[in-house]
Amino acid sequence: MAKVNLSKKQAYAIIGVLIVIVAVIALYENSTSSAGKADIKFDNVAVSSSYLSQLYDVATNMTLANNIGIGTASSYPSPSGSNVSLTSDGMPEMLYIGADYCPFCAITRWGMIVALMRFGNFSKLHYMTSSATDYEPNTATFTFYNSSYSSNYVDFQGVETLTNTYKPLQNMTNEEGVIFSRFDSNNTAIPADERDAIPFIDFGNKTIQIGAEVSPAIINPYNWNQVLSFLQTNPNSPVTQAIIGEANVFTAQICNIDGNKPASVCNQRFVKTVDGITGA
C-alpha cells in the first residue's frame, strides 16, 4: 500500500474540516431535538379560536379536497361485518380510541379533526405532543381529552386512554370496551401481534380503522403553525397530501353512515373517489 505523507498544515486542515462537520451534525441534531422539546410547553394549552377558524377554512375548502382526493393515505377502513349500527343521541356515532402518547394517533387526529369540521364544530381542543420516548417523539398534535364536538349529522366520541407520559387518563365505557374488544383486541381475524392497536376508529359499526393511514414522520419536524401553513399554501407538500388525504377517507366513511349529509360535502368528487378506491 502506498504511504501518504501529510504536512502538518494539511493535517490540521483535515482535522479542522472534520471538526466543522461534527459540529454541524451536532447542531442539527440538537436543534431538531430542541424544537421537539420546545413544543412540549404547549401540551394541554387550549387551541385559539383563530387557529381553529383557520383550520376550519382548510377543512371546508372543497377545491383543495377534490384536487387531493385520497392523497398519500393508505391502509383504509374495513367493513366491520356487523349488522348493528352504532348510534348516539339519535345520530350515527364515530368512536375513536387512542392515547396522547401515541405518535400514530397524533397524525391521525389531524385528519379526523379536518374531516369532522366538515360536519360540525370542535370546542375546547387542546394542543398535545406525542411521547418524548416513542417513535417520532414529540409529534405536534391535539388531544380529544376534555374537548367537545357538536354536529347535526354525526356524534363523535373521543377517548384518550393514557397521557403522553403513559399515565391513566380516560376509561372506556362498558359499551366502548365491548366494541374495542370485538373489533380490535379480541378480533381473531387480526394477527395476534397486531391486536390491541391504536388508533382505533369505529364509523357507526359499518367500517373500522385500526392504525394510521399515514406516517407521523411526515409532520414530526414541524410545529402546529408550520403544519397549518402547509395546509393553507402548499397542496403538493407531503404534509397536505397526507392530512387532507386521510381526512377525505374519514369524510367518506361519515357520509356513508349519515345518509350522505350535508350534500355540500358528501356530493363532492373526492367522496366518490374514496368510495371507488376503498370499496366503501
Backbone as CSV, one residue per row, in Angstrom:
resi,resn,N_x,N_y,N_z,CA_x,CA_y,CA_z,C_x,C_y,C_z
1,MET,0.860,-1.199,0.000,0.000,0.000,0.000,0.887,1.237,0.000
2,ALA,0.545,2.194,-0.804,1.339,3.415,-0.880,1.187,4.219,0.393
3,LYS,2.260,4.828,0.804,2.243,5.643,2.009,2.032,7.099,1.641
4,VAL,1.093,7.743,2.339,0.798,9.142,2.066,1.353,9.985,3.198
5,ASN,2.192,10.934,2.874,2.754,11.824,3.874,2.060,13.173,3.814
6,LEU,1.523,13.598,4.934,0.854,14.889,5.005,1.691,15.853,5.811
7,SER,1.710,17.092,5.361,2.367,18.122,6.148,1.498,18.451,7.348
8,LYS,2.079,19.093,8.323,1.299,19.498,9.494,0.156,20.405,9.085
9,LYS,0.409,21.283,8.120,-0.626,22.223,7.670,-1.801,21.472,7.067
10,GLN,-1.492,20.443,6.232,-2.556,19.657,5.615,-3.335,18.868,6.663
11,ALA,-2.610,18.291,7.607,-3.259,17.501,8.658,-4.197,18.369,9.488
12,TYR,-3.719,19.559,9.856,-4.560,20.463,10.644,-5.800,20.884,9.849
13,ALA,-5.629,21.061,8.539,-6.772,21.463,7.701,-7.834,20.372,7.690
14,ILE,-7.378,19.119,7.548,-8.320,17.993,7.543,-9.030,17.884,8.882
15,ILE,-8.258,18.010,9.962,-8.853,17.950,11.299,-9.884,19.055,11.466
16,GLY,-9.552,20.239,10.949,-10.482,21.365,11.054,-11.784,21.095,10.335
17,VAL,-11.673,20.517,9.135,-12.884,20.186,8.369,-13.729,19.173,9.124
18,LEU,-13.077,18.156,9.686,-13.807,17.130,10.444,-14.515,17.732,11.647
19,ILE,-13.859,18.655,12.317,-14.467,19.307,13.478,-15.707,20.079,13.063
20,VAL,-15.614,20.790,11.931,-16.764,21.555,11.434,-17.923,20.622,11.111
21,ILE,-17.621,19.493,10.435,-18.673,18.539,10.070,-19.360,17.998,11.315
22,VAL,-18.561,17.599,12.307,-19.130,17.085,13.555,-19.979,18.147,14.240
23,ALA,-19.505,19.378,14.232,-20.241,20.470,14.879,-21.574,20.721,14.192
24,VAL,-21.564,20.683,12.852,-22.805,20.904,12.096,-23.817,19.810,12.400
25,ILE,-23.339,18.556,12.411,-24.243,17.437,12.723,-24.818,17.589,14.121
26,ALA,-23.947,17.922,15.079,-24.407,18.086,16.460,-25.407,19.224,16.576
27,LEU,-25.128,20.323,15.850,-26.035,21.473,15.888,-27.393,21.100,15.317
28,TYR,-27.396,20.342,14.207,-28.666,19.935,13.581,-29.464,19.041,14.526
29,GLU,-28.778,18.032,15.092,-29.482,17.110,15.977,-30.007,17.830,17.205
30,ASN,-29.211,18.758,17.725,-29.640,19.484,18.913,-30.806,20.401,18.606
31,SER,-30.762,21.074,17.431,-31.845,21.994,17.078,-33.131,21.233,16.833
32,THR,-33.025,20.049,16.182,-34.211,19.236,15.936,-34.809,18.773,17.250
33,SER,-33.925,18.297,18.145,-34.396,17.832,19.445,-34.991,18.971,20.242
34,SER,-34.327,20.134,20.194,-34.812,21.286,20.951,-36.164,21.751,20.449
35,ALA,-36.359,21.672,19.119,-37.646,22.084,18.558,-38.757,21.215,19.102
36,GLY,-38.495,19.893,19.152,-39.499,18.984,19.695,-39.765,19.251,21.160
37,LYS,-38.692,19.478,21.921,-38.851,19.743,23.346,-39.566,21.066,23.586
38,ALA,-39.324,22.036,22.715,-39.974,23.345,22.873,-41.480,23.227,22.726
39,ASP,-41.929,22.302,21.866,-43.366,22.128,21.656,-44.070,21.594,22.893
40,ILE,-43.325,20.895,23.752,-43.931,20.279,24.928,-44.610,21.314,25.816
41,LYS,-44.111,22.538,25.839,-44.678,23.560,26.714,-46.108,23.905,26.334
42,PHE,-46.536,23.494,25.128,-47.905,23.766,24.701,-48.862,22.619,25.026
43,ASP,-48.350,21.549,25.616,-49.225,20.438,25.988,-50.365,20.930,26.866
44,ASN,-51.592,20.575,26.475,-52.815,20.912,27.218,-53.161,22.399,27.206
45,VAL,-52.499,23.175,26.366,-52.878,24.579,26.172,-54.036,24.623,25.176
46,ALA,-55.059,25.410,25.488,-56.241,25.486,24.623,-55.878,26.040,23.249
47,VAL,-56.419,25.419,22.218,-56.211,25.901,20.855,-57.020,27.181,20.666
48,SER,-56.400,28.215,20.141,-57.077,29.505,19.997,-58.204,29.429,18.977
49,SER,-59.183,30.303,19.140,-60.299,30.352,18.192,-59.806,30.743,16.802
50,SER,-58.762,31.567,16.743,-58.197,31.975,15.460,-57.604,30.778,14.726
51,TYR,-56.876,29.950,15.461,-56.272,28.768,14.841,-57.357,27.813,14.360
52,LEU,-58.361,27.578,15.200,-59.459,26.691,14.814,-60.179,27.216,13.579
53,SER,-60.355,28.531,13.520,-61.023,29.140,12.377,-60.229,28.918,11.089
54,GLN,-58.919,29.061,11.184,-58.078,28.845,10.005,-58.085,27.378,9.577
55,LEU,-58.086,26.480,10.555,-58.134,25.057,10.233,-59.490,24.686,9.637
56,TYR,-60.540,25.334,10.133,-61.883,25.115,9.585,-61.942,25.552,8.119
57,ASP,-61.307,26.660,7.808,-61.276,27.137,6.419,-60.582,26.122,5.511
58,VAL,-59.526,25.497,6.027,-58.842,24.451,5.263,-59.771,23.255,5.070
59,ALA,-60.430,22.858,6.165,-61.301,21.680,6.128,-62.426,21.831,5.120
60,THR,-62.964,23.025,5.026,-64.136,23.252,4.165,-63.771,23.754,2.771
61,ASN,-62.484,23.727,2.464,-62.022,24.097,1.124,-62.207,22.878,0.215
62,MET,-63.350,22.804,-0.442,-63.669,21.634,-1.255,-62.823,21.547,-2.521
63,THR,-62.336,22.672,-3.000,-61.429,22.646,-4.152,-60.154,21.905,-3.787
64,LEU,-59.611,22.225,-2.621,-58.415,21.540,-2.125,-58.693,20.051,-1.948
65,ALA,-59.819,19.737,-1.313,-60.166,18.336,-1.060,-60.301,17.550,-2.361
66,ASN,-60.977,18.128,-3.330,-61.173,17.438,-4.609,-59.873,17.273,-5.379
67,ASN,-59.009,18.259,-5.309,-57.737,18.175,-6.025,-56.822,17.107,-5.434
68,ILE,-56.898,16.915,-4.131,-56.012,15.946,-3.478,-56.602,14.537,-3.499
69,GLY,-57.905,14.435,-3.381,-58.513,13.108,-3.370,-58.013,12.278,-2.211
70,ILE,-57.484,11.121,-2.503,-57.018,10.222,-1.447,-55.598,10.551,-0.998
71,GLY,-54.908,11.425,-1.751,-53.566,11.843,-1.360,-52.636,10.659,-1.187
72,THR,-51.909,10.656,-0.067,-50.979,9.557,0.217,-51.532,8.602,1.260
73,ALA,-52.829,8.696,1.535,-53.439,7.810,2.532,-53.460,6.370,2.031
74,SER,-53.305,5.438,2.973,-53.383,4.011,2.656,-53.892,3.283,3.893
75,SER,-53.963,1.954,3.849,-54.482,1.168,4.984,-55.872,1.663,5.370
76,TYR,-56.788,1.542,4.457,-58.111,2.138,4.598,-58.998,1.385,5.589
77,PRO,-60.092,2.026,6.032,-61.058,1.340,6.899,-61.626,0.103,6.205
78,SER,-61.958,-0.902,7.024,-62.502,-2.155,6.507,-63.925,-2.354,7.004
79,PRO,-64.757,-3.073,6.250,-66.117,-3.370,6.719,-66.075,-4.123,8.040
80,SER,-66.946,-3.763,8.962,-66.946,-4.387,10.284,-67.604,-5.759,10.284
81,GLY,-68.514,-5.972,9.352,-69.262,-7.221,9.343,-70.419,-7.230,10.313
82,SER,-70.637,-6.098,10.986,-71.727,-6.001,11.960,-73.005,-5.538,11.281
83,ASN,-74.131,-6.067,11.747,-75.426,-5.595,11.236,-76.143,-4.724,12.257
84,VAL,-75.398,-4.323,13.294,-75.939,-3.448,14.337,-75.253,-2.095,14.242
85,SER,-76.008,-1.046,14.020,-75.440,0.293,13.884,-75.038,0.856,15.240
86,LEU,-73.985,1.640,15.246,-73.565,2.360,16.450,-74.124,3.770,16.367
87,THR,-74.995,4.110,17.303,-75.632,5.428,17.295,-75.534,6.066,18.672
88,SER,-75.712,7.372,18.696,-75.713,8.130,19.945,-76.478,9.424,19.714
89,ASP,-77.358,9.755,20.640,-78.176,10.969,20.514,-78.951,11.003,19.201
90,GLY,-79.386,9.840,18.754,-80.185,9.767,17.538,-79.406,9.942,16.251
91,MET,-78.086,9.915,16.344,-77.237,10.080,15.161,-76.231,8.939,15.100
92,PRO,-75.697,8.656,13.919,-74.613,7.680,13.834,-73.416,8.177,14.630
93,GLU,-72.709,7.256,15.251,-71.577,7.640,16.096,-70.249,7.247,15.462
94,MET,-69.308,8.152,15.560,-67.917,7.876,15.199,-67.139,7.791,16.505
95,LEU,-66.590,6.622,16.788,-65.882,6.377,18.045,-64.386,6.249,17.785
96,TYR,-63.616,7.013,18.555,-62.153,6.959,18.457,-61.585,6.518,19.795
97,ILE,-60.679,5.535,19.765,-59.933,5.121,20.953,-58.456,5.326,20.644
98,GLY,-57.781,6.118,21.476,-56.363,6.366,21.261,-55.693,6.742,22.565
99,ALA,-54.574,7.429,22.470,-53.844,7.870,23.659,-52.930,9.021,23.273
100,ASP,-52.705,9.916,24.221,-51.885,11.092,23.933,-50.446,10.736,23.559
101,TYR,-49.923,9.636,24.116,-48.526,9.291,23.851,-48.301,8.787,22.427
102,CYS,-49.345,8.307,21.800,-49.275,7.529,20.559,-48.964,8.399,19.336
103,PRO,-47.803,8.213,18.682,-47.460,9.036,17.513,-48.364,8.774,16.307
104,PHE,-48.864,7.547,16.191,-49.759,7.239,15.074,-51.142,7.852,15.302
105,CYS,-51.526,7.980,16.564,-52.745,8.727,16.888,-52.540,10.206,16.578
106,ALA,-51.315,10.682,16.791,-51.006,12.102,16.590,-51.301,12.536,15.161
107,ILE,-50.805,11.781,14.189,-51.055,12.146,12.792,-52.510,11.891,12.422
108,THR,-53.110,10.854,12.997,-54.499,10.519,12.673,-55.459,11.597,13.152
109,ARG,-55.185,12.206,14.301,-56.074,13.262,14.819,-56.177,14.439,13.853
110,TRP,-55.089,14.777,13.203,-55.144,15.880,12.230,-56.203,15.596,11.172
111,GLY,-56.174,14.408,10.596,-57.153,14.055,9.578,-58.558,13.952,10.119
112,MET,-58.687,13.435,11.334,-60.009,13.319,11.950,-60.629,14.686,12.183
113,ILE,-59.835,15.599,12.703,-60.351,16.938,13.002,-60.774,17.649,11.719
114,VAL,-59.941,17.566,10.690,-60.299,18.187,9.411,-61.587,17.572,8.875
115,ALA,-61.706,16.254,8.938,-62.914,15.583,8.448,-64.139,15.994,9.251
116,LEU,-64.039,15.955,10.562,-65.191,16.258,11.416,-65.610,17.719,11.324
117,MET,-64.670,18.614,11.029,-65.026,20.023,10.851,-65.945,20.230,9.652
118,ARG,-65.996,19.277,8.745,-66.888,19.376,7.589,-68.336,19.058,7.960
119,PHE,-68.522,18.515,9.170,-69.861,18.124,9.627,-70.302,18.861,10.892
120,GLY,-69.389,19.594,11.515,-69.724,20.260,12.763,-68.565,21.089,13.281
121,ASN,-68.555,21.322,14.583,-67.555,22.218,15.173,-66.974,21.647,16.459
122,PHE,-65.674,21.846,16.621,-64.987,21.490,17.854,-64.884,22.705,18.766
123,SER,-64.882,22.445,20.043,-64.531,23.463,21.033,-63.701,22.786,22.115
124,LYS,-62.920,23.565,22.798,-62.084,23.077,23.898,-61.037,22.056,23.456
125,LEU,-60.619,22.140,22.195,-59.482,21.327,21.773,-58.215,21.881,22.414
126,HIS,-57.280,20.998,22.720,-56.016,21.423,23.316,-54.843,20.862,22.516
127,TYR,-53.756,21.634,22.500,-52.540,21.153,21.860,-51.973,19.980,22.656
128,MET,-51.267,19.101,21.962,-50.621,17.970,22.611,-49.441,17.541,21.754
129,THR,-48.453,16.933,22.398,-47.357,16.296,21.671,-47.336,14.825,22.055
130,SER,-46.893,13.994,21.139,-46.803,12.571,21.444,-45.636,12.328,22.400
131,SER,-45.482,11.099,22.826,-44.441,10.746,23.791,-43.055,11.197,23.337
132,ALA,-42.259,11.602,24.314,-40.881,12.013,24.027,-39.965,10.815,23.848
133,THR,-40.463,9.611,24.144,-39.609,8.423,24.097,-40.085,7.386,23.088
134,ASP,-41.153,7.682,22.364,-41.698,6.734,21.387,-41.194,7.081,19.984
135,TYR,-41.651,6.333,19.005,-41.336,6.590,17.598,-41.758,8.015,17.231
136,GLU,-40.949,8.709,16.456,-41.198,10.101,16.077,-41.624,10.934,17.295
137,PRO,-40.715,11.096,18.256,-41.052,11.748,19.527,-41.534,13.188,19.374
138,ASN,-42.408,13.573,20.291,-42.905,14.952,20.390,-43.589,15.447,19.115
139,THR,-44.304,14.559,18.439,-45.041,14.974,17.247,-46.183,15.909,17.636
140,ALA,-46.269,17.046,16.974,-47.298,18.048,17.283,-48.678,17.542,16.865
141,THR,-49.611,17.599,17.798,-50.958,17.109,17.537,-51.937,17.812,18.470
142,PHE,-53.056,17.173,18.734,-54.078,17.696,19.639,-54.524,16.546,20.538
143,THR,-55.293,16.858,21.556,-55.898,15.809,22.372,-57.401,16.015,22.384
144,PHE,-58.137,14.910,22.362,-59.596,14.995,22.449,-60.073,15.010,23.897
145,TYR,-59.128,14.852,24.833,-59.487,14.871,26.253,-60.078,16.235,26.623
146,ASN,-61.249,16.214,27.223,-61.961,17.424,27.664,-62.430,18.311,26.509
147,SER,-62.373,17.812,25.284,-62.891,18.596,24.160,-64.367,18.284,23.970
148,SER,-65.030,19.071,23.134,-66.431,18.793,22.806,-66.639,19.025,21.315
149,TYR,-67.629,18.318,20.778,-67.913,18.396,19.351,-69.417,18.441,19.153
150,SER,-69.883,19.341,18.310,-71.313,19.462,18.031,-71.558,19.332,16.536
151,SER,-72.620,18.597,16.177,-72.941,18.370,14.775,-74.400,17.979,14.649
152,ASN,-74.991,18.298,13.527,-76.356,17.861,13.226,-76.375,16.548,12.458
153,TYR,-75.190,15.983,12.210,-75.109,14.812,11.342,-74.478,13.589,11.996
154,VAL,-73.493,13.795,12.851,-72.765,12.673,13.433,-72.357,13.008,14.859
155,ASP,-72.408,12.002,15.732,-71.933,12.174,17.102,-70.512,11.628,17.178
156,PHE,-69.619,12.391,17.771,-68.228,11.957,17.891,-67.868,11.746,19.348
157,GLN,-67.276,10.592,19.635,-66.773,10.285,20.962,-65.291,9.947,20.852
158,GLY,-64.461,10.736,21.540,-63.022,10.509,21.523,-62.515,10.127,22.892
159,VAL,-61.800,9.029,22.982,-61.288,8.532,24.259,-59.765,8.463,24.192
160,GLU,-59.103,9.213,25.056,-57.647,9.169,25.184,-57.328,8.395,26.460
161,THR,-56.836,7.175,26.324,-56.696,6.293,27.482,-55.503,6.629,28.371
162,LEU,-54.424,7.167,27.775,-53.215,7.477,28.540,-52.668,8.842,28.135
163,THR,-51.947,9.476,29.056,-51.289,10.745,28.763,-50.054,10.491,27.898
164,ASN,-49.363,11.552,27.532,-48.144,11.350,26.742,-46.953,10.927,27.595
165,THR,-47.190,10.760,28.895,-46.184,10.146,29.770,-46.699,8.815,30.313
166,TYR,-47.688,8.253,29.635,-48.207,6.909,29.893,-48.970,6.768,31.212
167,LYS,-49.502,7.861,31.701,-50.324,7.793,32.909,-51.791,7.637,32.514
168,PRO,-52.588,6.926,33.334,-54.010,6.741,33.008,-54.719,8.080,32.840
169,LEU,-55.583,8.175,31.825,-56.280,9.426,31.559,-57.789,9.228,31.493
170,GLN,-58.273,8.430,30.551,-59.703,8.188,30.408,-59.981,6.692,30.321
171,ASN,-61.136,6.302,30.853,-61.579,4.921,30.734,-62.654,4.818,29.666
172,MET,-62.648,3.727,28.943,-63.740,3.460,28.018,-64.995,3.097,28.804
173,THR,-66.153,3.453,28.278,-67.398,2.972,28.870,-67.492,1.472,28.603
174,ASN,-68.437,0.818,29.261,-68.616,-0.615,29.032,-68.882,-0.910,27.561
175,GLU,-69.755,-0.099,26.942,-70.085,-0.318,25.535,-68.865,-0.107,24.653
176,GLU,-68.083,0.938,24.940,-66.878,1.201,24.153,-65.873,0.071,24.304
177,GLY,-65.765,-0.451,25.532,-64.859,-1.568,25.780,-65.255,-2.812,25.004
178,VAL,-66.559,-3.069,24.931,-67.061,-4.223,24.175,-66.738,-4.063,22.689
179,ILE,-66.946,-2.858,22.171,-66.668,-2.584,20.753,-65.180,-2.755,20.455
180,PHE,-64.336,-2.183,21.305,-62.893,-2.273,21.104,-62.430,-3.725,21.170
181,SER,-62.994,-4.470,22.116,-62.637,-5.880,22.262,-63.057,-6.686,21.039
182,ARG,-64.269,-6.447,20.565,-64.794,-7.225,19.437,-64.021,-6.979,18.149
183,PHE,-63.761,-5.723,17.859,-63.170,-5.387,16.564,-61.652,-5.235,16.585
184,ASP,-61.051,-5.213,17.777,-59.614,-4.965,17.863,-58.914,-5.976,18.760
185,SER,-58.996,-5.812,20.075,-58.160,-6.591,20.982,-58.434,-8.088,20.966
186,ASN,-59.692,-8.496,20.721,-60.024,-9.923,20.680,-60.498,-10.371,19.303
187,ASN,-60.134,-9.628,18.287,-60.558,-9.938,16.926,-59.621,-10.990,16.327
188,THR,-60.109,-12.219,16.201,-59.264,-13.309,15.712,-58.926,-13.177,14.225
189,ALA,-59.603,-12.270,13.538,-59.277,-12.031,12.127,-57.997,-11.213,11.982
190,ILE,-57.538,-10.635,13.096,-56.317,-9.836,13.104,-55.189,-10.684,13.678
191,PRO,-53.991,-10.657,13.093,-52.862,-11.383,13.686,-52.680,-10.997,15.151
192,ALA,-52.348,-11.975,15.980,-52.281,-11.760,17.427,-51.373,-10.604,17.814
193,ASP,-50.262,-10.445,17.092,-49.319,-9.387,17.457,-49.761,-8.008,16.988
194,GLU,-50.895,-7.938,16.271,-51.410,-6.650,15.812,-52.681,-6.240,16.546
195,ARG,-53.133,-7.058,17.470,-54.349,-6.722,18.203,-54.051,-5.695,19.293
196,ASP,-55.086,-5.077,19.796,-54.963,-4.051,20.837,-54.301,-2.789,20.300
197,ALA,-54.334,-2.600,18.996,-53.640,-1.471,18.379,-54.493,-0.208,18.411
198,ILE,-53.809,0.917,18.508,-54.439,2.226,18.374,-53.633,3.028,17.363
199,PRO,-54.253,3.992,16.706,-55.632,4.456,16.881,-56.657,3.448,16.363
200,PHE,-57.826,3.472,17.010,-58.959,2.639,16.621,-60.134,3.571,16.359
201,ILE,-60.742,3.448,15.180,-61.898,4.289,14.844,-63.023,3.407,14.333
202,ASP,-64.189,3.561,14.932,-65.393,2.838,14.522,-66.354,3.843,13.895
203,PHE,-66.630,3.672,12.617,-67.563,4.555,11.919,-68.948,3.915,11.928
204,GLY,-69.688,4.155,13.006,-71.064,3.682,13.095,-71.224,2.182,13.044
205,ASN,-70.160,1.439,13.371,-70.133,-0.024,13.273,-70.187,-0.520,11.830
206,LYS,-70.038,0.384,10.877,-70.054,-0.016,9.464,-68.651,-0.318,8.965
207,THR,-67.726,0.576,9.231,-66.328,0.344,8.875,-65.444,0.640,10.077
208,ILE,-64.292,-0.016,10.108,-63.359,0.096,11.229,-61.976,0.460,10.706
209,GLN,-61.354,1.435,11.351,-59.973,1.810,11.035,-59.102,1.440,12.225
210,ILE,-58.083,0.610,11.994,-57.128,0.266,13.043,-55.742,0.659,12.557
211,GLY,-55.081,1.530,13.302,-53.787,2.038,12.882,-53.932,3.304,12.056
212,ALA,-52.793,3.877,11.699,-52.781,5.145,10.965,-52.756,4.913,9.463
213,GLU,-53.244,5.888,8.728,-53.228,5.822,7.263,-51.969,6.433,6.679
214,VAL,-51.313,7.272,7.458,-50.072,7.911,7.015,-49.092,7.916,8.178
215,SER,-47.832,8.148,7.891,-46.803,8.090,8.924,-46.670,9.411,9.682
216,PRO,-46.483,9.335,11.009,-46.249,10.566,11.775,-44.935,11.241,11.410
217,ALA,-44.051,10.517,10.745,-42.774,11.112,10.332,-42.983,12.294,9.395
218,ILE,-44.119,12.311,8.716,-44.396,13.380,7.748,-44.535,14.737,8.431
219,ILE,-45.123,14.746,9.623,-45.318,16.026,10.310,-44.381,16.222,11.492
220,ASN,-43.626,15.201,11.857,-42.802,15.285,13.068,-41.844,16.474,13.104
221,PRO,-41.248,16.882,11.978,-40.313,18.012,12.055,-40.975,19.362,12.300
222,TYR,-42.303,19.426,12.263,-42.982,20.717,12.235,-43.852,20.948,13.465
223,ASN,-44.054,22.245,13.782,-44.988,22.597,14.846,-46.366,22.862,14.233
224,TRP,-47.325,23.238,15.069,-48.710,23.389,14.613,-48.856,24.481,13.548
225,ASN,-48.176,25.595,13.755,-48.282,26.688,12.783,-47.664,26.309,11.439
226,GLN,-46.587,25.552,11.483,-45.953,25.127,10.241,-46.843,24.145,9.477
227,VAL,-47.464,23.225,10.212,-48.383,22.279,9.566,-49.547,23.033,8.934
228,LEU,-50.116,23.977,9.689,-51.225,24.773,9.163,-50.804,25.546,7.917
229,SER,-49.607,26.083,7.925,-49.117,26.840,6.773,-49.037,25.956,5.524
230,PHE,-48.555,24.738,5.691,-48.530,23.803,4.558,-49.944,23.575,4.023
231,LEU,-50.885,23.352,4.935,-52.266,23.083,4.528,-52.877,24.274,3.791
232,GLN,-52.478,25.465,4.192,-53.044,26.676,3.593,-52.398,27.062,2.271
233,THR,-51.125,26.742,2.110,-50.381,27.324,0.986,-49.751,26.336,0.015
234,ASN,-49.610,25.079,0.416,-48.865,24.148,-0.437,-49.589,22.808,-0.571
235,PRO,-50.503,22.702,-1.526,-51.264,21.461,-1.691,-50.415,20.276,-2.121
236,ASN,-49.238,20.545,-2.662,-48.379,19.457,-3.129,-47.401,18.967,-2.071
237,SER,-47.381,19.607,-0.913,-46.454,19.193,0.133,-46.863,17.832,0.689
238,PRO,-45.901,17.031,1.161,-46.235,15.750,1.784,-47.199,15.908,2.958
239,VAL,-47.072,17.005,3.698,-47.960,17.251,4.837,-49.411,17.375,4.379
240,THR,-49.652,18.201,3.377,-51.017,18.417,2.889,-51.570,17.164,2.227
241,GLN,-50.754,16.498,1.433,-51.197,15.273,0.774,-51.595,14.207,1.795
242,ALA,-50.879,14.159,2.909,-51.175,13.160,3.944,-52.424,13.520,4.734
243,ILE,-52.475,14.742,5.265,-53.569,15.125,6.158,-54.889,15.259,5.411
244,ILE,-54.893,15.926,4.272,-56.144,16.063,3.516,-56.556,14.707,2.943
245,GLY,-55.582,13.902,2.543,-55.893,12.569,2.043,-56.598,11.715,3.080
246,GLU,-56.045,11.666,4.310,-56.694,10.856,5.347,-58.026,11.477,5.762
247,ALA,-58.101,12.809,5.780,-59.365,13.479,6.110,-60.448,13.114,5.101
248,ASN,-60.076,13.028,3.839,-61.044,12.671,2.804,-61.543,11.239,2.967
249,VAL,-60.650,10.340,3.356,-61.067,8.955,3.611,-62.062,8.913,4.767
250,PHE,-61.751,9.628,5.846,-62.647,9.648,7.006,-63.984,10.308,6.654
251,THR,-63.921,11.358,5.849,-65.145,12.050,5.434,-66.076,11.101,4.694
252,ALA,-65.526,10.309,3.798,-66.344,9.360,3.032,-67.008,8.338,3.948
253,GLN,-66.299,7.925,5.001,-66.893,6.966,5.940,-68.089,7.591,6.665
254,ILE,-67.930,8.860,7.051,-69.028,9.543,7.747,-70.219,9.714,6.813
255,CYS,-69.957,10.105,5.571,-71.052,10.252,4.599,-71.821,8.946,4.433
256,ASN,-71.117,7.830,4.508,-71.746,6.528,4.305,-72.584,6.068,5.490
257,ILE,-72.466,6.744,6.635,-73.288,6.349,7.788,-74.324,7.403,8.166
258,ASP,-74.234,8.598,7.587,-75.177,9.655,7.991,-76.171,10.018,6.889
259,GLY,-76.289,9.151,5.874,-77.235,9.443,4.802,-76.718,10.436,3.793
260,ASN,-75.383,10.533,3.692,-74.744,11.451,2.731,-75.156,12.904,2.939
261,LYS,-75.052,13.333,4.191,-75.375,14.725,4.529,-74.190,15.360,5.250
262,PRO,-73.968,16.654,5.016,-74.664,17.528,4.069,-74.221,17.262,2.633
263,ALA,-75.104,17.566,1.710,-74.805,17.338,0.294,-73.612,18.157,-0.169
264,SER,-73.420,19.321,0.457,-72.302,20.192,0.071,-70.952,19.515,0.303
265,VAL,-70.934,18.515,1.170,-69.720,17.738,1.427,-69.791,16.384,0.723
266,CYS,-70.869,15.657,0.975,-70.942,14.260,0.538,-71.130,14.075,-0.959
267,ASN,-71.534,15.127,-1.662,-71.663,15.030,-3.117,-70.397,15.457,-3.851
268,GLN,-69.352,15.731,-3.082,-68.096,16.168,-3.701,-67.408,15.004,-4.421
269,ARG,-66.620,15.360,-5.408,-65.933,14.358,-6.222,-65.008,13.476,-5.391
270,PHE,-64.348,14.043,-4.389,-63.386,13.265,-3.620,-64.046,12.124,-2.850
271,VAL,-65.311,12.302,-2.446,-66.016,11.236,-1.729,-66.214,10.038,-2.651
272,LYS,-66.603,10.296,-3.868,-66.777,9.217,-4.848,-65.434,8.570,-5.175
273,THR,-64.380,9.369,-5.211,-63.042,8.825,-5.452,-62.647,7.859,-4.352
274,VAL,-62.858,8.275,-3.108,-62.528,7.422,-1.966,-63.350,6.142,-2.002
275,ASP,-64.647,6.270,-2.235,-65.514,5.093,-2.275,-65.060,4.110,-3.352
276,GLY,-64.618,4.649,-4.480,-64.173,3.786,-5.563,-62.899,3.033,-5.239
277,ILE,-62.027,3.657,-4.444,-60.746,3.037,-4.097,-60.878,2.104,-2.902
278,THR,-61.617,2.526,-1.892,-61.726,1.741,-0.658,-62.854,0.732,-0.703
279,GLY,-63.764,0.893,-1.657,-64.905,-0.016,-1.725,-65.916,0.240,-0.646
280,ALA,-65.927,1.480,-0.110,-66.841,1.828,0.984,-68.278,1.827,0.491
